[in-house]
Amino acid sequence: MKRVVSVSIGSSKRDNQAIVKLCGEEFSIERIGTDGDINKAIDLIRDLDGKVAAFGMGGIDLYLACGNRRYILREAKKIARAAQKTPMVDGSGLKNTLERRTIERLAEADQSFFQGSKVLLTCGVDRFGMAEALQHTGAEVLYGDLMFILGLPFPIYSLKGLDVVARIAAPLVVQLPFKLLYPIGEKQEQQPNKDKFARYYQWADVIAGDFHLIRRYMPDRLEGKKLITNTVTKDDIRFLRERGVAKLVTTTPNLNGRSFGTNVMEAVLVALLDKPLPEIKPEDYLSMLDKVGFEPRIEDLRA
C-alpha cells in the first residue's frame, strides 16, 4: 500500500484518512493538520520523509501565479525544503489542469451554468487555471484578490487588471507572514465580518475558489447560489445547505464523504506517475486523471 500524506498548517479538526484503490494500487490518503504551527509541520515532514510515497503541502501554496509569472511565498519555501527524499506538491499542478478542465466541462455540459452569469472568484492568483478558464465561459468575472487576501474593498474585473495588481503587490505580499494573508489553524472556523463583502456575494450567481476564503466572509444567506470549491467535509456541506446554497461543485472527487485538497490529489498522481517532479508535465497529469477517472463532484444541496 502506498501512503500519501498532506501535512497542512490548517486546523487538525479537519483531519481525515481514506483507503482507495487506483489503477490497481491501494492508497492510504491522509490529511494531518498542525493548527497553524509551521514548525510542527516541518518537524512532521522531516519525520515522514522517505517513509511515504508523496507529500501534499496543505493550507499554504508554494507560490502565487499570474500570467507567466510566479511569486514564491517565503514561509512556504521553508516547509518545502523539509522534504529531502519524498516528493512534495502544493496542488498547483492540479489547479492548472483539473480545475481548468472542470470549468470547461461544466460550461460544455450546461451552457446556462456560466453564460450570462456573474462569477466571484475569491483569489485568481491562487487558482490561475480556473481564472483563465472562466474568461472563456461567457460569464462576468470578479476577482477578489485584494478583498479576500488583503481585506481591501477593491474588486478586479479583468485578467489584465489582475496582472497589473499582481506585478505591483505580489513581490511584497509573498514576504509577509502567511497568517496575515490566509486563515490558518482555528481561524479557519471563524468569520470575522460577515457583512464586509456581502454585496459581492449577493451580486454573484456563482462563487468559486478556496473554501476557507469563501467561508471567511460568507453572509448568513446565499439563497440559490452555486459554489465551485474543494476540501469540504460533511460539516461544511451542512453549513452550506443551511445558508441556502443550491449547488456544490468540488473539483476533487468525493472520498469517504469529503473532498480532499488539490495538494493531496496531486500527491496521489505523483505517486502513480513515479517520475521525478521536474519531469512531470501538465499532459502527464491530464493523462493520469483520465486513467484514474477523477471527476468533479456535483451535488444539489436542495435535495
N, C-alpha and C positions, 0 to 999 in steps of 0.2 A: 504493500500500500504506500502510495506517495502522500507525503504530508505537505500541505501548503498553509502558511501562517501569515495572516495580516496582523502586523503589530501597529496598533493605532494609538494616537495620542488623544483619542476621543474617550467617551465615558465607558467604563467597564460594565455598566448596566446593559449595554448593547452587545455583549459578548455572545458568541454562538459557535456551534460546530455542526457540520453536515458531512455525511458519508455518501459519496456519489460515485457512480461508475461511468467513465467517459472513455470512448474509443477502446473499450476492453480493459481499461485500467481502473483500479479502485483508488479514490482520493479521500483523504481526510482534509476538509477545508475548515480552518479555524480563524476566528477573529478575536484578538486579545487587546483590550483597551487598557491604557495606563493612566486614565483620568487627568490628562493634561501634562503629565510628567515626562518630559523629553528625555531626561537622563535615565529614567526607568525603562523607556522604550529602547534606548541604546544598549543598556545592560542586557535586556531580554534578547535583542538581536544578536549580540555577541555570544550569548549563552547557546542560542539555537543555530548559529552559523555553522554550516557544513553538515548539520543534522537533519535539515528539511530540504525539500526539492526546490522551493522558491518562496520568497518573501513578498508580501504586499506592504507598501508603506501607507498606512491608513491615517485619516484625519488631517493630512497635510499633503500638498503637491510638491514635487521636486522643483517645478518651475511653472511660471505663467507664460502663456503664448499668445501672440497676436501677429497675423501675417506670417512672415518667415523669421520672426524674432522670438527668442526665448529669454526669459529673465529668471535666473535661478534664485530660489529662496534660501537665504543664509542658514536658517535653522534646519531646513530640510537636508542641506548638504551634510550636516553633522550626523543626521540619522542614517543617510545613505552610506556614509563611509564606514559605519559599524559592520556592514555585511562585507566580508572579505572573500568568502568562499561560495556562498549561496547567492544566486541572482536575486536582485530586488527591483521591483517595479512600483510605480506610483499610480498606475491606471491611465496615464496619458496615452498609451498605445491604443487602448480601447475607446477612450474619449474621441480619438481621431478616426476610428474605424467603426466600431459597433454603434456608437451614439450617432455618428453621421448617417450610418445605414438605417438606424431606427427612424430618424426624421424622414428620410427619403421613402422608406416603406410605408410609414403612416400616411404620407402625402399621396402615395400611389394607391393605397387601399381605400382611402376615403378622402376625396378632394375637399370636402367640406371641413375636414379637421383643421386645416390651416387657411384655405383660400378665403380671403376677405376677413380673416380673424386678426385679433391683436394678441401678441405674444410678449410676455415679460420673461426675459432670461436673466436670472439673478446675477450671473457673472460670466461674461463672454471670454475673458482671458483664462478662466478655469476650464471652459469647455468650448474651445475654439472650433472643433469639428462640428459641434452642434450649432454654434453661432453661424458658421458659414452655410451649413445645410439649410437653416431656417430662412436665409436670404432668398432661397430659390423656391419657396413654397407658396409665394403669393401673400404671405402674412405681413402685417406691420409689426416690426420687432423693436422692443425697447430693451436696451442693455443696461442692467442695474449695477454695473461695477462700482461706480462712485458711491452709490447709495448703500449697497449691501456689504461692501468691503471697508469703505472709509466713512460711512454714515453721512455723506454729503447729499443734499437733495437735488442732484443734477442728473436727470436721465440722459441717456445717449441713444440716438435714434438711427445710427448707421454704423457699418463696419469701419468706414473711413474715419468717422468721429472717434470710434473706439481705438483705432490705431493711433490717432493723434494723442489721445489721453494716455495710452499705454507708453508711448515713446517718452512723454514728459514725466509721468508718475511712477511707472514700474521700476526703473532703476533705483529709486528711493524707497518705494514700498517694500521691495524684497529684502531690504536690510533691517526692517522693523521686526520686533518680537512678534511671532506669529499669532499670539493670543490677542494682539490688538487688531488683527485682520479677520479672524475667524473664531467662532465659538468652539472651545475645546473643553474636555472634561465635563464637569457638571453644568457648565454654561450651555451645553447643547440641549439641556432640558428647560432652559429659561427663555422667556420672551420679554426683553427689556422695555419695549414700547410698541404695542400692537397698533397704535394709531399713526406712527411716524410715516409709513409709506402706504397706508391703507388705500389711498386713492389710486395708486398704481396697480395694486392687486385687483381692485374693483374695475379698473379700466380694461384689464386683460381678460381675454377668453381662455387663453392657455398660459399656464405658469410653468416655467421649466428651469431646471438647474439642480444644484446640490440641495438635498433635503434639509440640511441644518440651516442653510441660508434662507430657504423658503419658509421654514418654520419660525425663524428668528423674529420676524416682524409680522407674522401672519395674523390678520384680523380674525375676529370671532366667527364671521360668516363668509364663506366662499361659495355661495349657492350656485350650482350648475357649472363650476369651473372644471377645466381639465388640467391635470398635473402630469408633467414628464420629469421623472427624477429617478433615484435609485437608493439603495441602502435603507429600505424601510422594513420595519418589524411589524408584527401583528398589532402592537400597541399604536404604532404610527398610523396604521390603516384605520384603526378605530378613531383616532384623533381626527383624521381627515374626513371620515364619514360623518362624525358629529358636527363638523363645520360646513357640511353640505356639498363637499366636493363630489362631482358627478362621475368623473372617470380618472383612473390612475393608470399611467403607463410607466413601467420601470424598464430601463434599458438593459438591465441584467435579469436573468431568469429567477423564478421563484424556487428556492431550495429550502425545504423543511419549514415553509411558512414565512420566509423572508427573502428579500433580495440583498445579496452581498454587494459591496462596493466594487467599482471598476478595478481597483487595485488588486482585489482578491481574484477576480475572474481573469485578469491579465496574468497574474502569477500562475494560475492553473494552465493557461495556454502556453506560457513559457516552459512549464514543466513538461507539457505534452510535446512541444516542439523540440526540446532537448538540443537547442543550439545556443552558442554564445550570444549574449544580449546584443552586442554591436552588429551581429549578422542578421538579426530579425528585422524584417521589413513589414510595412503595412499589409502587403499582399499575403504575407505568411499568416498574419492574424486573421485576415478575411477568409483564407482557405481553411484554417483550423476552426473558425466559427461555423463554417458550413459543415465540417465533419462532425463537430460535437452537437450541432443543432441548437445552439444558443439562440433563443428567440425572446423578444421583449414580452414582458407580462402586461396584458391589457385587462383591466378589471373595472367593471361597472360598480361603483360604490353605492349606487341607489338600489341595487338588487337586494 
